[in-house]
Amino acid sequence: MVQSDLIGYVRKSNGGNALKLSISAEAFDSAQRYLSQDGKEYVGLIVNLAKVQEILDDTRDVTSICQIINEEV
């Protein structure tokens, strides 16, 4: 079963020329991490592209930033 954890939100900046990411420090600290081939540590996050497009089109104010968690069976 696939599960997602809420990490934060995406919205347009006040000026409207950028996307503002608001990430919960607590959620980020507890997020799953992975190592890249060069040994650097990353946190993989996802945002629904269609919902981001709605933000850009001014038909939506905000959408979520999540991390997909694969439960081990």
C-alpha positions in Angstrom: 0.0 0.0 0.0 1.2 3.5 -0.8 0.9 6.3 1.7 1.8 10.0 1.6 2.8 12.3 4.4 2.1 16.1 4.2 5.3 18.1 4.4 4.1 21.6 3.4 2.3 23.8 0.9 2.9 25.6 -2.4 1.4 29.0 -3.3 2.2 32.0 -5.4 4.4 34.6 -3.8 2.8 38.0 -2.9 4.3 39.5 -6.0 3.0 36.7 -8.1 6.3 36.1 -9.9 7.4 33.0 -8.0 6.1 30.0 -6.2 6.4 30.1 -2.4 7.2 26.8 -0.6 6.2 26.5 3.0 7.8 23.4 4.5 7.1 22.2 8.1 10.4 21.9 9.9 9.1 19.1 12.0 7.8 17.1 9.0 11.0 17.7 7.1 13.2 16.5 10.0 11.3 13.3 10.2 11.0 12.7 6.4 12.6 9.7 4.8 15.9 10.4 3.1 18.0 8.7 0.4 21.6 8.9 -0.7 22.5 9.8 -4.3 25.3 8.2 -6.2 27.7 10.9 -5.1 26.9 10.3 -1.5 24.7 13.4 -0.8 21.6 13.0 1.2 18.2 14.1 -0.2 14.6 14.2 0.8 12.3 13.3 -2.1 9.1 15.4 -2.2 6.2 15.5 -4.7 3.7 18.2 -5.8 0.8 17.5 -8.1 1.6 19.2 -11.4 -2.0 19.8 -12.4 -2.6 21.6 -9.1 0.5 23.7 -9.6 -0.8 24.7 -13.0 -4.1 25.8 -11.4 -2.1 28.0 -9.0 -0.3 29.5 -12.0 -3.6 30.0 -13.7 -5.1 31.7 -10.6 -7.8 29.1 -10.2 -6.3 27.6 -7.0 -4.6 29.4 -4.1 -2.6 26.5 -2.6 -1.7 22.8 -2.9 0.3 20.4 -0.8 3.9 19.2 -0.8 4.0 15.5 0.1 6.4 12.6 0.5 5.3 9.2 -0.8 5.9 6.5 1.8 6.1 2.9 0.6 4.9 0.7 3.4 6.9 -2.6 3.6 4.7 -5.7 3.7 
